[in-house]
């Protein structure tokens, strides 16, 4: 049976991670490559690197991180943040990333999804979307851009469907309402989007406890769950989260 | 010992390359058969669409090269689209493939709750005990990303199967040729182990 994926997100600013102060003792704090390696060894299924800097002049630093990660991590990982053209995408993929994630860029220029999918394949193109509850939006959720700061005219459900039609191979759905609360994922929007599209949906925002992952897999129909602070600050290991999920009867990959 | 990687512009070969580098394997990435002189092992990877991939293989002469290599007795490893193209034909735009293995390539049926592509980690159950699985537990997880799967024309070539709304063949082998639907190069330590086993065949 296809297993539910546990994905760790690493925010990278100028080649350094912005979280991770209590991370394992033997790891160079703030080095995304070292952290990636440690999570890989701990059994994470996939990684996401989000380039906070996301400026053209600093792209090279991120590319170098991608290259070094790809040399020693043999699981899929994606890169997002400021990738606005197919040339940007190509550079990241050739450095060794499996997928690229577009968010704000896709809202301002939806054609980037089509051209990226045509050139590199649907499986390479991930749509990141930040959504918040909004009764004035058709599905009850509205899309925001620029890390949640800018309100758009897009309805969440409609945008997810459009992105799938344009060729996105996966959606990372981040709930602005749940993000940072550590009180659990937004189950309602996750289930709504996951059931409306035929591509995998990765739940994001709000994870604080292993139980939250169990619920978003069971009740939210998520295909994968993104986590960050619950592992970065040393509260849980990936292995602990996986064994919790396995004990709850959720199919997860276990490594020996 | 030198390994050739077939570059026919079907997807990103970087991760295959990096895995071989990590395993300290001497390799060459070739976009034309002429660059593969003296190669005694071949990796035929790929992600993408079968029809356009076949056209590139025909235009470059890789089609004949891969058939000959398969007949030569030297180890050949097909991965993902490479595995599919080793079959007789694919339903993906009705494509005639290389015919190294008997069988066809089918699309996962659209079904509620069954997302296509099949993407993520899934368990690989070993049928028979092929040496490429040496040291790898039965039912170990590997990474998949595909919308089509192979349907062998002969039962004895199946060496692995996986459950996605029913069992499908995730590995085939005959003599010196072995091929997988999943990506060993993205399947963590066990994927690397499988690749290392291929280099001992």
Boltz contact constraints between the chains, C-beta under 6 A:
constraints:
  - contact:
      token1: [A, 1]
      token2: [B, 163]
      max_distance: 6.0
  - contact:
      token1: [A, 2]
      token2: [B, 120]
      max_distance: 6.0
  - contact:
      token1: [A, 2]
      token2: [B, 122]
      max_distance: 6.0
  - contact:
      token1: [A, 2]
      token2: [B, 164]
      max_distance: 6.0
  - contact:
      token1: [A, 3]
      token2: [B, 121]
      max_distance: 6.0
  - contact:
      token1: [A, 5]
      token2: [B, 120]
      max_distance: 6.0
  - contact:
      token1: [A, 45]
      token2: [B, 121]
      max_distance: 6.0
  - contact:
      token1: [A, 70]
      token2: [B, 18]
      max_distance: 6.0
  - contact:
      token1: [A, 71]
      token2: [B, 18]
      max_distance: 6.0
  - contact:
      token1: [A, 74]
      token2: [B, 19]
      max_distance: 6.0
  - contact:
      token1: [A, 74]
      token2: [B, 188]
      max_distance: 6.0
  - contact:
      token1: [A, 74]
      token2: [B, 191]
      max_distance: 6.0
  - contact:
      token1: [A, 74]
      token2: [B, 192]
      max_distance: 6.0
  - contact:
      token1: [A, 75]
      token2: [B, 186]
      max_distance: 6.0
  - contact:
      token1: [A, 75]
      token2: [B, 188]
      max_distance: 6.0
  - contact:
      token1: [A, 76]
      token2: [B, 186]
      max_distance: 6.0
  - contact:
      token1: [A, 93]
      token2: [B, 12]
      max_distance: 6.0
  - contact:
      token1: [A, 96]
      token2: [B, 14]
      max_distance: 6.0
  - contact:
      token1: [A, 121]
      token2: [B, 47]
      max_distance: 6.0
  - contact:
      token1: [A, 121]
      token2: [B, 48]
      max_distance: 6.0
  - contact:
      token1: [A, 123]
      token2: [B, 145]
      max_distance: 6.0
  - contact:
      token1: [A, 198]
      token2: [B, 115]
      max_distance: 6.0
  - contact:
      token1: [A, 200]
      token2: [B, 115]
      max_distance: 6.0
  - contact:
      token1: [A, 200]
      token2: [B, 119]
      max_distance: 6.0
  - contact:
      token1: [A, 253]
      token2: [B, 121]
      max_distance: 6.0
  - contact:
      token1: [A, 253]
      token2: [B, 141]
      max_distance: 6.0
